Amino acid sequence: MRVLVVEDEKPLADAVARGLRRDGMAVDVAYDGESGQEKTAITRYDVVVLDRDLPLMSGDELCGQLMSSGELTRVIMLTASGAVEDRVEGLSLGADDYLAKPFAFPELIARVRALGRRATPAQPPLLTAEDLELDPAKRIVRRSAGEIDLTRKELGVLEVLLTASGAVVSSEELLERVWDENADPFTTTVRVTMMSLRKKLGEPGIIETVVGAGYRVPSAARTGSSRD
């Protein structure tokens, strides 16, 4: 899941970003409304965590632009006020959710994940292919031999591939959906992560390489998938 945090209180913004990353999300940060606007113009985010009171461009204005863009991006607004009228006003701007500061971090994570599920076509609670099973909510992967211990990036790559329902996913798209804006597009990060993921998933191979296009997990995974 790709998330943008737009918050002018730098310590809070960085703390939120670190927490979301620990939960396996790819997170970018903007410290003012204009920077947030620039980032949303070039990257499609599943969820934007948006402070209402921002310099250069208000959170209200940025929210309005996101709502009018036609993208499936979901917005959760943050504010120092928990008054009912403020919550109503924030939601009337088109925000999908509203959270008053200070907030409990586990609640923010739960709300972001819930919104992320609404930012893409509905998916089943368990993502499966042959004997492989991924529970996105619990971040657990199992195969017939038992539970598999994956890193956050490996789990993120697998989730993107399974969510694609057999479609090919390019290395560039994996880099965008699983890493963040600081990832070097010319590195072998995706390839190295893919090699490690395949090793952990074991045999028979379930991830195919489509030469010149990317990777896929066929809807009915086949034995003997090609490897790079």
Secondary structure by P-SEA (a helix, b strand, c coil): cbbbbbccaaaaaaaaaaaaaaaccbbbbbccaaaaaaaaacccccccccccccccccaaaaaaaaaaccccbbbbbbcccccaaaaaaaaaacccccccccccaaaaaaaaaaaaaaaccccccccccccbbbccccccccccccbbbbcaaaaaaaaaaaaaccccccaaaaaaaccccccccccaaaaaaaaaaaaaacccccccccccbbbbbccccccccccc
